[in-house]
């Protein structure tokens, strides 16, 4: 089978204008907001040693078992394209030792999972995530949830809901596993093949299955928190109380789980109706990861940008149109001397912040004006030998067709004042 050289790999896409303008806008807003909460950016490698993920995420998770892009390098070392951002940030922080205590970091970039592509879920996808390191503290969890709501509101989202739950402490897991297993065992034959496997490897994952038959079984199971210790239940109650104090509406959902083994205590998901049946817009929680013998505690979230873009387009259908860049100025040259002079003029305008284009070939006046119309230029600046000798230029409004000849310095001043927009004062 021939490789399709002009198409991306299935599940990976090219991002171009105009949609990429919305991506840039969301990223810019995030970069403005996150420092207000004390977060600074980190850029970790897209490729890590495989144990960075297997030891952090858990050997029995679907991500590790079925979704990672893993291969051996020339030295036989196992490498993996990052399927999520937290593990790499923890690997960095653990290497910094005491210098990373209390660190607040955010990341923004591509992740990779070998799963079936669907709406809002790609094999190369992009996440914005934050990690706040420190000992378990309900107030710290609440602060990160508040940050996430603030971020989504800054993006113009309003139709989302927040579900919250607890994973308890690691020492709660045996009792929770035994309690859920006892309740689910009579229904094993009704479960899908994946859930029958999860029954023996990671029973928490039964709660997250989307198969209708499995959902019927899950609805009969007791609340996992009922098997947890009193401190775990008190921790969740304090998180909910503090959220209520911030007027952050959340729903305690006993069936909510997160798919990675490192979570403890608070977990949450933010859902949005624009995303269909797979409506998770973002997820987060408190985690504990042990690298070698060092435990690392923190809380954070990750938001998929593909899904965020879908949600923004749902909540604000006119948002993309409002993000169109300023219409450029187009420089039209009548003759080789004017073409060379226009190179200098274009650089002057661009350094003044004015979007500017020009025809570098030897085309006719009509052809150059057609090029200006194709790119949506608001203005054309026309110069030939006569204008060069006089130190003037003809400024043509391409929206109403009016034009005026002015000293070149006046033309530059006007265009720099409006940065190429359609009107001048």
PADOVO-161729 format. One record per residue (C-alpha): residue number from 1; residue in three letters; x, y, z. Coordinates in nm, 3 decimals, always signed. Each point is the difference from the previous one (the first is absolute). Layout:
N
seq, type, u, v, w
NUM, ala, X, Y, Z
...
//
This chain:
425
seq, type, u, v, w
1, unk, +0.000, +0.000, +0.000
2, unk, +0.141, +0.337, -0.106
3, unk, +0.052, +0.264, +0.268
4, unk, -0.225, +0.304, -0.062
5, unk, +0.272, +0.267, -0.002
6, unk, -0.235, +0.298, -0.008
7, unk, -0.220, -0.100, +0.294
8, unk, +0.082, -0.009, +0.371
9, unk, -0.008, -0.327, +0.192
10, unk, -0.358, -0.094, +0.098
11, unk, -0.084, +0.161, +0.332
12, unk, +0.245, +0.285, -0.058
13, unk, -0.097, +0.325, -0.169
14, unk, +0.148, +0.315, -0.148
15, unk, -0.110, +0.317, +0.179
16, unk, -0.030, +0.306, -0.222
17, unk, -0.184, +0.330, -0.024
18, unk, -0.267, +0.089, +0.079
19, unk, -0.047, -0.264, +0.276
20, unk, +0.359, +0.035, +0.124
21, unk, -0.081, +0.362, +0.091
22, unk, -0.240, -0.129, +0.266
23, unk, +0.268, -0.236, +0.131
24, unk, +0.245, +0.287, +0.026
25, unk, -0.258, +0.213, +0.178
26, unk, -0.075, -0.266, +0.263
27, unk, +0.370, -0.061, +0.057
28, unk, +0.069, +0.372, +0.035
29, unk, -0.280, +0.041, +0.255
30, unk, +0.133, -0.295, +0.200
31, unk, +0.351, +0.146, +0.003
32, unk, -0.139, +0.327, +0.133
33, unk, -0.215, -0.159, +0.271
34, unk, +0.219, -0.278, +0.142
35, unk, +0.273, +0.231, +0.138
36, unk, -0.271, +0.172, +0.207
37, unk, -0.018, -0.327, +0.196
38, unk, +0.377, -0.031, +0.024
39, unk, +0.052, -0.254, -0.281
40, unk, +0.298, +0.014, -0.237
41, unk, +0.044, -0.193, -0.323
42, unk, +0.203, -0.318, -0.041
43, unk, +0.072, -0.170, -0.333
44, unk, +0.091, -0.364, +0.049
45, unk, +0.115, -0.233, -0.281
46, unk, -0.262, -0.172, -0.210
47, unk, +0.204, -0.321, +0.032
48, unk, +0.085, -0.159, +0.337
49, unk, +0.138, -0.329, +0.129
50, unk, -0.297, -0.237, +0.021
51, unk, +0.023, -0.057, +0.380
52, unk, -0.077, +0.370, +0.054
53, unk, -0.355, -0.090, -0.104
54, unk, -0.038, -0.363, +0.104
55, unk, +0.113, +0.070, +0.358
56, unk, -0.215, +0.313, +0.026
57, unk, -0.321, -0.093, -0.180
58, unk, -0.024, -0.363, +0.110
59, unk, +0.064, -0.320, -0.194
60, unk, -0.371, -0.092, -0.011
61, unk, -0.132, +0.326, -0.145
62, unk, -0.140, +0.005, -0.353
63, unk, +0.252, +0.270, -0.093
64, unk, +0.295, -0.224, +0.084
65, unk, -0.148, -0.328, -0.123
66, unk, -0.157, +0.113, -0.327
67, unk, +0.070, +0.361, -0.098
68, unk, +0.368, +0.093, +0.029
69, unk, +0.232, +0.044, -0.297
70, unk, +0.303, -0.194, +0.129
71, unk, +0.309, -0.111, -0.190
72, unk, +0.367, -0.083, +0.055
73, unk, +0.276, +0.238, -0.104
74, unk, +0.327, -0.116, -0.158
75, unk, +0.140, -0.076, +0.342
76, unk, -0.295, -0.224, +0.088
77, unk, -0.146, +0.243, +0.254
78, unk, -0.379, +0.016, +0.013
79, unk, -0.133, +0.346, -0.086
80, unk, -0.357, +0.131, -0.005
81, unk, -0.167, +0.302, -0.155
82, unk, -0.169, +0.173, +0.292
83, unk, -0.366, -0.104, +0.035
84, unk, -0.061, +0.266, +0.267
85, unk, +0.188, +0.287, +0.161
86, unk, +0.009, -0.064, +0.374
87, unk, +0.256, -0.280, +0.006
88, unk, +0.264, +0.201, -0.185
89, unk, -0.050, +0.302, +0.224
90, unk, +0.035, -0.222, +0.309
91, unk, +0.315, -0.156, -0.148
92, unk, +0.144, +0.350, -0.035
93, unk, -0.107, +0.109, +0.348
94, unk, +0.134, -0.316, +0.164
95, unk, +0.338, +0.072, -0.158
96, unk, +0.001, +0.348, +0.151
97, unk, -0.036, -0.129, +0.356
98, unk, -0.079, +0.260, +0.265
99, unk, +0.008, +0.277, -0.262
100, unk, -0.331, -0.130, -0.140
101, unk, -0.190, +0.000, +0.331
102, unk, -0.310, +0.213, -0.036
103, unk, +0.064, +0.051, -0.373
104, unk, -0.288, +0.104, -0.225
105, unk, +0.051, -0.092, -0.363
106, unk, -0.214, -0.008, -0.312
107, unk, +0.058, -0.164, -0.336
108, unk, -0.149, +0.036, -0.344
109, unk, +0.072, -0.235, -0.287
110, unk, -0.070, -0.318, -0.197
111, unk, -0.066, -0.342, +0.156
112, unk, -0.026, -0.335, -0.179
113, unk, -0.229, -0.300, +0.048
114, unk, -0.059, -0.287, -0.238
115, unk, -0.378, -0.015, +0.030
116, unk, -0.292, +0.007, -0.240
117, unk, -0.036, +0.356, -0.133
118, unk, -0.337, +0.165, +0.067
119, unk, -0.146, +0.346, +0.044
120, unk, +0.224, +0.198, +0.234
121, unk, +0.235, -0.298, +0.051
122, unk, +0.304, -0.029, -0.224
123, unk, +0.313, -0.214, +0.004
124, unk, +0.197, +0.320, +0.023
125, unk, -0.192, +0.234, +0.226
126, unk, +0.089, +0.307, +0.200
127, unk, -0.033, +0.068, +0.369
128, unk, +0.028, +0.295, +0.230
129, unk, +0.077, -0.123, +0.350
130, unk, +0.108, +0.130, +0.339
131, unk, +0.182, -0.169, +0.287
132, unk, +0.014, +0.143, +0.353
133, unk, +0.232, -0.198, +0.225
134, unk, -0.053, -0.038, +0.373
135, unk, -0.145, -0.220, +0.273
136, unk, -0.373, -0.090, -0.015
137, unk, -0.206, +0.304, +0.093
138, unk, -0.370, +0.049, -0.087
139, unk, +0.055, +0.374, -0.047
140, unk, +0.272, -0.065, -0.259
141, unk, -0.234, -0.228, -0.195
142, unk, -0.274, +0.264, +0.012
143, unk, +0.236, +0.270, -0.123
144, unk, +0.088, -0.205, -0.309
145, unk, -0.367, -0.072, -0.074
146, unk, -0.072, +0.374, +0.034
147, unk, +0.286, +0.074, -0.239
148, unk, -0.143, -0.243, -0.251
149, unk, -0.344, +0.158, +0.016
150, unk, +0.157, +0.346, -0.036
151, unk, +0.195, -0.118, -0.305
152, unk, -0.306, -0.146, -0.171
153, unk, -0.202, +0.314, +0.070
154, unk, +0.280, +0.211, -0.150
155, unk, -0.035, -0.216, -0.312
156, unk, -0.368, +0.092, -0.014
157, unk, -0.133, -0.340, +0.110
158, unk, -0.319, -0.006, +0.205
159, unk, -0.177, -0.332, -0.066
160, unk, +0.241, -0.222, +0.194
161, unk, -0.065, -0.192, +0.323
162, unk, +0.243, -0.127, +0.264
163, unk, -0.020, -0.352, +0.150
164, unk, +0.213, -0.085, +0.303
165, unk, +0.079, -0.316, +0.196
166, unk, +0.269, -0.161, +0.214
167, unk, +0.243, -0.282, -0.069
168, unk, +0.089, -0.014, +0.368
169, unk, +0.345, -0.096, +0.123
170, unk, +0.217, -0.290, -0.120
171, unk, -0.070, -0.184, +0.324
172, unk, -0.374, +0.014, -0.084
173, unk, +0.047, -0.190, -0.326
174, unk, -0.014, -0.358, +0.135
175, unk, -0.332, +0.061, +0.179
176, unk, -0.148, +0.185, -0.298
177, unk, +0.114, -0.269, -0.242
178, unk, -0.141, -0.277, +0.218
179, unk, -0.331, +0.180, +0.050
180, unk, -0.051, +0.077, -0.368
181, unk, +0.110, -0.348, -0.105
182, unk, -0.248, -0.164, +0.237
183, unk, -0.282, +0.215, -0.139
184, unk, +0.098, -0.045, -0.366
185, unk, +0.091, -0.371, +0.000
186, unk, -0.359, -0.128, -0.044
187, unk, -0.025, +0.212, -0.317
188, unk, +0.327, -0.101, -0.168
189, unk, -0.173, -0.168, -0.293
190, unk, -0.180, +0.326, -0.084
191, unk, +0.324, +0.199, -0.026
192, unk, +0.188, +0.073, -0.322
193, unk, +0.334, -0.173, -0.065
194, unk, +0.199, +0.306, +0.109
195, unk, -0.188, +0.022, +0.329
196, unk, +0.045, -0.370, +0.072
197, unk, +0.374, +0.060, -0.038
198, unk, -0.020, +0.313, +0.215
199, unk, -0.181, -0.198, +0.270
200, unk, +0.327, -0.179, +0.075
201, unk, +0.247, +0.278, -0.081
202, unk, -0.157, +0.339, +0.089
203, unk, -0.359, -0.021, +0.116
204, unk, -0.031, +0.379, +0.025
205, unk, -0.007, +0.008, -0.380
206, unk, -0.335, -0.183, -0.003
207, unk, -0.158, +0.324, +0.119
208, unk, +0.122, +0.182, -0.312
209, unk, -0.125, -0.242, -0.266
210, unk, -0.238, +0.155, -0.257
211, unk, -0.159, -0.330, -0.112
212, unk, -0.373, +0.000, +0.078
213, unk, +0.000, -0.348, +0.156
214, unk, +0.294, +0.091, +0.222
215, unk, -0.166, +0.325, +0.102
216, unk, -0.300, -0.198, +0.124
217, unk, +0.228, -0.209, +0.221
218, unk, +0.192, +0.304, +0.123
219, unk, -0.324, +0.168, +0.105
220, unk, -0.061, -0.284, +0.246
221, unk, +0.342, +0.029, +0.168
222, unk, +0.046, +0.177, +0.335
223, unk, +0.179, +0.334, +0.026
224, unk, +0.375, -0.077, +0.012
225, unk, +0.038, +0.267, +0.271
226, unk, -0.208, -0.218, +0.231
227, unk, +0.299, -0.237, +0.022
228, unk, +0.253, +0.279, +0.064
229, unk, +0.142, +0.122, +0.327
230, unk, -0.152, +0.294, +0.187
231, unk, +0.294, +0.232, -0.087
232, unk, -0.062, -0.053, -0.373
233, unk, -0.370, +0.081, +0.032
234, unk, +0.074, +0.304, +0.216
235, unk, +0.253, +0.125, -0.257
236, unk, -0.263, -0.008, -0.277
237, unk, -0.257, +0.171, +0.221
238, unk, +0.246, +0.283, +0.071
239, unk, +0.074, +0.045, -0.371
240, unk, -0.373, +0.028, -0.072
241, unk, -0.048, +0.247, +0.287
242, unk, +0.280, +0.225, -0.124
243, unk, -0.132, -0.013, -0.356
244, unk, -0.341, +0.108, +0.126
245, unk, +0.169, +0.291, +0.178
246, unk, +0.134, +0.115, -0.337
247, unk, -0.344, -0.043, -0.158
248, unk, +0.140, -0.266, -0.232
249, unk, -0.283, -0.238, -0.090
250, unk, +0.114, -0.362, -0.003
251, unk, -0.177, -0.335, +0.012
252, unk, +0.134, -0.287, +0.209
253, unk, -0.009, -0.296, -0.237
254, unk, +0.081, -0.334, +0.172
255, unk, +0.048, -0.167, -0.339
256, unk, +0.272, +0.239, -0.113
257, unk, +0.346, -0.154, -0.031
258, unk, +0.313, +0.116, -0.175
259, unk, +0.179, -0.251, -0.219
260, unk, +0.347, +0.028, +0.152
261, unk, +0.120, -0.178, +0.312
262, unk, +0.188, +0.289, +0.156
263, unk, -0.312, +0.186, +0.120
264, unk, -0.084, +0.031, +0.369
265, unk, -0.270, +0.201, +0.176
266, unk, -0.165, +0.258, -0.227
267, unk, -0.076, -0.075, -0.364
268, unk, -0.222, +0.200, -0.233
269, unk, -0.121, +0.028, -0.357
270, unk, -0.144, +0.294, -0.189
271, unk, -0.261, -0.091, -0.260
272, unk, -0.144, +0.193, -0.292
273, unk, -0.307, -0.087, -0.212
274, unk, +0.171, +0.094, -0.327
275, unk, +0.218, -0.311, +0.023
276, unk, -0.275, -0.260, -0.035
277, unk, +0.006, -0.332, +0.185
278, unk, +0.371, +0.038, +0.079
279, unk, -0.066, +0.332, +0.170
280, unk, +0.307, +0.036, +0.224
281, unk, +0.158, +0.336, -0.074
282, unk, +0.268, -0.025, +0.266
283, unk, +0.100, -0.200, +0.304
284, unk, +0.219, +0.037, +0.301
285, unk, +0.076, -0.111, +0.349
286, unk, +0.244, -0.046, +0.283
287, unk, +0.273, -0.258, -0.058
288, unk, +0.290, -0.177, +0.165
289, unk, +0.278, -0.136, -0.219
290, unk, +0.302, -0.193, +0.125
291, unk, +0.313, +0.020, -0.213
292, unk, +0.267, -0.237, +0.134
293, unk, -0.077, +0.039, +0.371
294, unk, -0.107, +0.365, +0.003
295, unk, -0.374, +0.071, +0.023
296, unk, -0.118, +0.312, -0.178
297, unk, -0.330, +0.168, +0.092
298, unk, -0.186, +0.253, -0.206
299, unk, -0.326, +0.107, -0.157
300, unk, -0.074, +0.104, -0.354
301, unk, -0.216, -0.025, -0.308
302, unk, +0.033, -0.040, -0.375
303, unk, -0.234, +0.144, -0.262
304, unk, -0.007, -0.130, -0.357
305, unk, +0.024, +0.294, -0.239
306, unk, -0.177, -0.181, -0.285
307, unk, -0.299, -0.048, +0.227
308, unk, +0.026, +0.352, +0.141
309, unk, -0.015, +0.143, -0.353
310, unk, -0.315, -0.204, -0.071
311, unk, -0.159, +0.129, +0.322
312, unk, +0.091, +0.363, -0.071
313, unk, -0.145, -0.024, -0.351
314, unk, -0.319, -0.139, +0.156
315, unk, -0.034, +0.266, +0.271
316, unk, +0.121, +0.287, -0.219
317, unk, -0.069, -0.078, -0.365
318, unk, +0.117, +0.346, -0.112
319, unk, +0.328, -0.012, +0.195
320, unk, +0.214, -0.116, -0.292
321, unk, -0.122, +0.274, -0.233
322, unk, +0.088, +0.259, +0.264
323, unk, +0.360, -0.123, +0.009
324, unk, +0.085, +0.075, -0.362
325, unk, +0.333, +0.188, -0.022
326, unk, +0.015, +0.361, -0.125
327, unk, -0.045, +0.025, -0.374
328, unk, +0.339, +0.068, -0.155
329, unk, +0.130, +0.287, -0.210
330, unk, +0.103, -0.102, -0.351
331, unk, +0.284, +0.184, -0.174
332, unk, -0.041, +0.032, -0.377
333, unk, +0.305, +0.078, -0.211
334, unk, -0.008, +0.145, -0.350
335, unk, +0.347, -0.078, -0.124
336, unk, +0.324, -0.151, +0.135
337, unk, +0.110, +0.312, +0.190
338, unk, -0.332, +0.014, +0.190
339, unk, +0.020, -0.374, +0.072
340, unk, +0.339, +0.043, +0.166
341, unk, -0.124, +0.306, +0.190
342, unk, -0.302, -0.197, +0.118
343, unk, +0.228, -0.258, +0.162
344, unk, +0.137, +0.279, +0.219
345, unk, -0.348, +0.143, +0.064
346, unk, -0.138, -0.343, +0.095
347, unk, +0.272, -0.046, +0.259
348, unk, -0.069, +0.345, +0.146
349, unk, -0.374, -0.069, +0.028
350, unk, +0.049, -0.345, +0.151
351, unk, +0.241, +0.134, +0.261
352, unk, -0.272, +0.249, +0.091
353, unk, -0.240, -0.288, +0.062
354, unk, -0.194, +0.022, -0.327
355, unk, -0.080, -0.324, -0.187
356, unk, +0.135, +0.043, -0.348
357, unk, +0.028, -0.196, -0.324
358, unk, +0.138, +0.069, -0.345
359, unk, +0.048, -0.162, -0.337
360, unk, +0.365, -0.081, -0.059
361, unk, -0.050, -0.099, -0.363
362, unk, -0.042, +0.213, -0.310
363, unk, -0.379, -0.010, -0.027
364, unk, -0.249, +0.250, -0.132
365, unk, -0.190, +0.252, +0.209
366, unk, -0.322, -0.202, -0.034
367, unk, +0.174, -0.322, +0.102
368, unk, +0.147, +0.167, +0.308
369, unk, -0.337, +0.142, +0.105
370, unk, -0.159, -0.344, -0.046
371, unk, +0.265, -0.140, +0.233
372, unk, -0.087, +0.271, +0.253
373, unk, -0.368, -0.097, -0.015
374, unk, +0.078, -0.371, +0.040
375, unk, +0.171, +0.061, +0.336
376, unk, -0.273, +0.241, +0.115
377, unk, +0.223, +0.307, +0.005
378, unk, -0.163, +0.317, +0.130
379, unk, +0.239, +0.239, -0.173
380, unk, +0.222, +0.012, -0.306
381, unk, +0.298, +0.233, -0.032
382, unk, +0.082, +0.070, -0.365
383, unk, +0.334, +0.138, -0.115
384, unk, +0.172, +0.040, -0.333
385, unk, +0.287, +0.208, -0.131
386, unk, -0.200, +0.325, +0.026
387, unk, -0.094, -0.060, +0.365
388, unk, +0.358, -0.096, +0.084
389, unk, +0.129, +0.323, -0.149
390, unk, -0.262, +0.205, +0.185
391, unk, +0.035, -0.183, +0.333
392, unk, -0.370, -0.087, -0.001
393, unk, -0.222, -0.309, -0.017
394, unk, -0.360, -0.066, -0.094
395, unk, -0.197, -0.145, +0.291
396, unk, -0.298, -0.201, -0.126
397, unk, -0.282, -0.116, +0.227
398, unk, -0.083, -0.346, -0.132
399, unk, -0.336, -0.007, +0.178
400, unk, -0.157, +0.306, -0.165
401, unk, +0.240, +0.061, -0.290
402, unk, +0.096, +0.354, +0.100
403, unk, +0.360, +0.107, -0.033
404, unk, +0.218, +0.301, +0.075
405, unk, +0.360, +0.094, -0.075
406, unk, +0.195, +0.104, +0.308
407, unk, +0.360, +0.057, +0.105
408, unk, +0.150, -0.340, +0.079
409, unk, +0.068, +0.099, +0.362
410, unk, -0.372, +0.076, +0.049
411, unk, -0.096, -0.336, -0.150
412, unk, +0.234, -0.181, +0.240
413, unk, -0.134, +0.194, +0.299
414, unk, -0.363, -0.079, -0.086
415, unk, +0.061, -0.368, -0.061
416, unk, +0.206, -0.046, +0.315
417, unk, -0.277, +0.169, +0.198
418, unk, -0.265, -0.248, -0.113
419, unk, +0.228, -0.308, -0.043
420, unk, -0.166, -0.080, -0.332
421, unk, -0.362, +0.014, +0.120
422, unk, -0.263, +0.125, -0.238
423, unk, -0.030, +0.365, +0.111
424, unk, +0.238, +0.290, +0.067
425, unk, -0.061, +0.318, +0.192
//
